[in-house]
Amino acid sequence: MAIEIGGRKITSSRSALPNSTAKVLSTLLLSGFICLPAFAQEPVFEPFVELVATYTDNLFLAPEGQEMDDYVGQINPGLRLIKNDGRYTSNIYYRAQSVFFASDSDLNTVYNQLAAEASLEMLPDLFFIDLDASIDQSVIDPRLAIPASNVVATQNLGDVSLANVNPYLIHRLGSSRTYARLDYTWGIGKYDDFGDQTFSRVDDFTQQLVGFYLGTDSGESRFEWSATYNSQFVDYETISDFKYERAGVGVGLPVSRSFRLVGFAGGETDVVAGRAIGGLDSEYWEAGFRVNA
């Protein structure tokens, strides 16, 4: 069972990372490369440059009758770095999106875009470490005009930097289809250039996630079962913290080769009662079917 911290990937940033976040991101990436075994194969390195020309009829996303058009050019150098030697894999994408506006050079901006992930098999078939880092850009105030791309000048975007490290253990029970997996994830998030905007309730944070899975592999025509536990604790810098737990069991009953009935039940945190209480005070159940095309 994987523990995920949602949503990466190729994302953008208008400014350089703050020192604290830059250190976290660089440390995560470097730690993966430092652990490379001596026999590792050479990585695939692919530099590139993109040239883009765009015309927009509403540069500032202004109301009807107040639009301003403009021509926008882009020069986007970047690189891809891919490595896979069996026990170590990595995939890094970086692009410097340089945007130039014909009407006003003061609007010219360089956006840093990063999506990086690596996986290292520390002990064969037992202990693994996953790392990921990204630079994203998020809307500061959803009450204002919301840009769909960087080729606008609304100044309603702020930088979001994320980094996670996820060590986990997987142990298969004999020669059966049953296995156990234990996850721990530590992550950090940093919001930059958001000023005093609080409408969207964003805040710098660190978070810890723990996950446990005991059960069977999914099979095309076999009975499957699982027992799981997950917890998440988010430590925000200024707003109240968040804690959530969930535990339960699940079953899958094959009806045919491609169709099976599934059901899940257990306890979880009642988030309506409080953001940081944790516990398994609320029950849940889910039932349905799964089709494997």
C-alpha positions in Angstrom: 0.0 0.0 0.0 1.5 3.3 -1.1 1.5 6.5 0.9 1.1 9.4 -1.5 1.4 13.1 -1.1 -0.8 14.4 -3.8 -0.2 15.8 -6.8 3.2 16.5 -8.3 4.4 17.2 -11.1 5.7 19.6 -13.6 5.0 22.9 -12.1 6.3 26.4 -12.0 7.9 29.0 -9.9 8.6 32.7 -10.5 11.4 33.2 -8.1 14.4 31.4 -6.5 13.6 29.1 -3.6 14.1 30.4 -0.1 17.3 29.1 1.5 15.5 26.7 3.9 13.4 25.0 1.1 16.3 25.0 -1.3 18.4 23.1 1.2 15.6 20.5 1.7 15.1 20.0 -2.0 18.8 19.8 -2.8 19.4 17.5 0.2 16.7 15.0 -1.0 18.0 14.9 -4.5 21.7 14.7 -3.6 21.0 11.9 -1.1 19.7 9.8 -3.9 22.7 10.3 -6.1 25.2 9.8 -3.2 23.7 6.4 -2.5 24.3 5.2 -6.1 26.2 1.9 -6.1 29.6 2.0 -7.7 28.5 -0.2 -10.7 25.7 2.2 -11.6 25.2 2.9 -15.3 25.6 6.3 -16.8 22.5 8.5 -16.7 20.6 9.6 -19.8 21.1 13.4 -20.0 18.9 15.3 -22.4 19.3 19.2 -22.6 16.7 21.0 -24.7 15.5 24.5 -25.7 12.0 25.4 -26.6 11.0 28.5 -28.6 7.3 29.6 -28.3 5.3 32.5 -29.6 1.8 33.3 -28.3 -0.8 36.0 -28.8 -3.3 36.7 -26.0 -6.3 38.9 -26.3 -6.7 39.5 -22.5 -3.3 39.9 -20.9 -4.6 40.7 -17.4 -7.8 38.7 -17.5 -9.8 41.9 -17.3 -13.6 42.2 -17.5 -15.3 42.6 -20.9 -14.5 45.9 -22.5 -11.2 46.4 -20.6 -9.1 43.7 -22.2 -5.6 44.3 -23.4 -3.9 42.1 -26.0 -0.2 41.3 -26.3 2.3 39.2 -28.0 4.3 36.9 -25.8 7.5 35.1 -26.6 9.2 32.3 -24.7 12.7 30.9 -24.6 12.7 27.8 -22.4 16.0 26.0 -21.8 15.9 22.8 -19.7 17.1 19.3 -19.1 16.0 15.8 -18.4 18.0 13.3 -16.4 17.0 9.7 -16.3 18.7 6.9 -14.5 17.8 3.2 -14.1 20.2 0.5 -13.1 17.8 -1.9 -11.4 18.2 -1.0 -7.8 18.3 2.8 -8.4 15.9 4.8 -10.6 15.5 8.6 -11.0 13.7 10.9 -13.2 14.4 14.7 -13.1 12.9 17.4 -15.2 13.8 21.0 -15.1 12.9 23.9 -17.3 13.5 27.7 -17.0 10.4 29.2 -18.7 11.5 32.7 -19.8 8.5 34.8 -20.7 8.8 38.1 -22.6 6.0 40.6 -23.2 6.0 42.9 -26.2 4.0 45.7 -24.5 5.9 46.0 -21.2 9.4 44.6 -20.4 8.7 45.0 -16.7 6.4 42.0 -17.0 9.1 39.7 -18.2 9.5 36.8 -15.9 11.5 33.5 -15.6 9.6 30.6 -14.1 11.5 27.7 -12.6 9.8 24.3 -13.2 10.9 21.2 -11.5 9.7 17.6 -11.1 12.1 15.1 -9.6 11.7 11.7 -8.1 14.1 8.8 -7.2 13.8 5.3 -5.8 16.5 3.3 -4.2 16.4 -0.4 -3.2 18.5 -0.4 -0.1 18.0 -4.1 0.7 16.9 -6.4 -2.1 13.1 -7.1 -2.1 12.9 -5.7 1.5 13.8 -2.0 2.2 13.3 0.9 -0.2 13.5 4.7 -0.1 11.5 7.0 -2.4 12.3 10.7 -2.7 10.5 13.4 -4.6 10.7 17.2 -5.0 8.8 19.7 -7.0 8.2 23.4 -7.5 4.6 24.4 -8.1 2.6 27.5 -8.5 -0.8 28.1 -6.9 -3.5 30.7 -7.0 -3.0 33.2 -4.1 -6.6 34.5 -3.9 -9.4 32.6 -5.6 -11.6 35.7 -5.4 -9.5 37.3 -8.1 -8.9 36.4 -11.8 -7.5 32.9 -11.9 -4.8 32.4 -14.6 -4.8 29.1 -16.6 -1.1 29.5 -17.7 1.9 31.7 -17.2 1.3 33.7 -20.3 -0.8 36.2 -18.4 0.1 39.0 -16.0 -2.5 38.8 -13.2 0.1 38.5 -10.4 -2.2 36.1 -8.6 0.2 33.2 -8.5 2.5 32.2 -5.7 5.3 29.7 -5.4 4.8 26.3 -3.8 7.8 24.1 -3.0 7.2 20.5 -1.9 9.6 17.7 -0.9 9.1 14.2 0.5 11.1 11.2 1.7 9.4 7.8 2.0 11.3 4.8 3.4 9.3 1.6 3.4 9.5 -2.1 4.1 7.9 -4.9 2.1 7.9 -8.5 3.3 6.3 -11.4 1.5 5.0 -14.1 3.7 6.6 -17.3 2.4 5.6 -18.2 -1.2 1.9 -17.1 -0.7 0.3 -14.0 -2.3 0.2 -12.4 1.2 2.6 -9.6 2.0 3.1 -6.8 4.6 4.1 -3.3 3.9 5.1 -0.5 6.4 5.5 3.1 5.2 6.7 6.3 6.8 6.7 9.6 4.9 8.1 12.9 6.0 7.3 16.0 3.9 7.6 19.7 3.8 5.7 22.5 2.0 6.6 26.1 1.6 4.4 28.8 0.1 6.3 31.9 -1.1 5.1 35.3 -2.4 1.6 34.9 -0.8 2.0 37.9 1.5 -0.8 38.3 4.0 -3.4 36.6 1.9 -5.4 34.2 4.1 -8.5 33.5 2.1 -7.2 30.3 0.6 -6.0 29.1 4.1 -2.5 28.1 2.8 0.3 27.9 5.2 3.9 26.4 5.4 3.9 22.9 6.9 5.7 19.7 7.7 3.8 16.5 7.7 4.3 12.9 8.7 2.4 9.9 7.3 2.4 6.3 8.5 0.9 3.4 6.6 0.5 -0.3 7.2 -0.9 -2.9 4.8 -1.3 -6.7 5.4 -3.1 -8.6 2.7 -2.9 -10.3 -0.7 -1.9 -9.2 -4.2 -4.8 -8.4 -6.5 -5.6 -11.5 -8.6 -7.7 -11.8 -11.7 -9.7 -14.8 -10.4 -8.8 -15.2 -6.7 -10.3 -14.1 -3.4 -8.4 -11.0 -2.0 -8.3 -9.5 1.5 -6.5 -6.7 3.3 -6.1 -5.0 6.7 -4.9 -1.4 6.6 -4.0 1.5 8.9 -3.0 5.0 7.9 -2.4 8.2 9.8 -1.5 11.7 8.8 -0.3 14.6 11.0 0.3 18.0 9.4 2.1 20.6 11.5 1.2 24.1 10.1 3.2 27.2 10.9 0.3 29.5 11.9 -3.1 27.8 11.4 -4.3 24.8 13.6 -2.7 21.5 13.0 -4.4 18.5 11.3 -4.5 14.9 12.4 -6.3 12.0 10.7 -6.4 8.2 11.2 -8.1 5.4 9.3 -8.1 1.7 9.8 -10.1 -1.1 8.3 -10.4 -4.3 6.4 -11.3 -5.1 2.8 -12.3 -8.1 0.7 -12.6 -8.8 -3.0 -14.8 -11.6 -4.4 -14.2 -12.6 -8.0 -17.4 -13.2 -10.0 -15.6 -13.6 -13.3 -12.1 -13.2 -14.7 -12.6 -9.4 -15.1 -15.3 -8.5 -12.6 -15.3 -8.7 -8.8 -17.3 -7.4 -5.9 -15.4 -5.4 -3.3 -16.1 -4.1 0.2 -14.4 -2.1 2.9 -15.3 -1.2 6.5 -13.6 0.2 9.5 -13.1 3.3 11.7 -11.7 6.8 11.0 -11.2 10.2 12.6 -14.3 12.4 12.8 -12.9 15.5 11.2 -16.1 17.4 11.8 -15.6 17.1 15.5 -12.1 18.5 15.2 -9.1 19.0 13.0 -6.4 17.7 15.3 -8.1 15.1 17.5 -7.2 11.9 15.7 -8.6 8.6 16.8 -11.0 6.1 15.2 -14.3 7.4 16.6 -16.3 7.4 13.3 -17.2 4.3 11.3 -17.2 3.9 7.5 -18.1 1.3 5.0 -17.8 1.1 1.2 -19.2 -1.5 -1.3 -19.0 -1.8 -5.0 -17.4 -3.6 -7.9 -14.2 -3.4 -9.9 -13.8 -4.2 -13.6 -10.4 -5.1 -15.1 -10.7 -4.5 -18.8 
